[in-house]
Amino acid sequence: MGETTDDAHQPVLEIAEVWAVGARVDSKIYDEMSHWVKQLQQADHPHTRALAEVIEEMGRLYGGIHAHLQPSQVPPLPPWLIQALENDLRLSPEVINELSQDEAQQLLIHHWTQPQD
């Protein structure tokens, strides 16, 4: 298990999930995955440790470190779109902040294409 740090040099735990794709009917894919795991375990490979064991060790090593959510990578909506959502749809800033640009545009398109009473 390699150690990764963020921009503030705080340790970051990266968890990877391994998927195997194959025919399930004859359980060949399960046998193949079991074979790979057994080979790694026999070689005492560090990546074959149980998740519970890793979490326990990480707790001892990094007990004083608190988890933080990964910052959102969603770019903010353009100002013209925010203004239209506020003025035309009367949406609150909290609701607007939860929308992706595509969702916001679809709401406006729907609003603008509906017959006006």
C-alpha positions, 0 to 999 in steps of 0.5 A: 500500500503506497502512501499518498499525500494531498497538497497540504501533505496530509496522508490520503488513503486511496481505495481501489476496487478490482472487477473481473469480467467473464462468463459467470455460468460455469463460475470460471471467472470466480475460479480465476479471481480466486487463483490470482488472490491465492497467488498474491497471498502466497507471495505475501503481497501487501495488496491482498490484505483484508479491508478490515485489517487495513482500516484498523492499521490506518486508524492506529497510524493516522488516528488524529487525522480527520476525513474530509470530503473530496472537493467538488470538481463541478465547475460553477454555473455561468453568471447568465445561467444563475441569473436566469434561474433566479429571475425566471424560475425563482430558484433559491441559491441553495437549489441552484448550487445543486444543479449541474449546468446541463440540468439548469439548462434543461430546466430553463428550456422546459420553462421557456418552451411551455405555453404562457397563460 
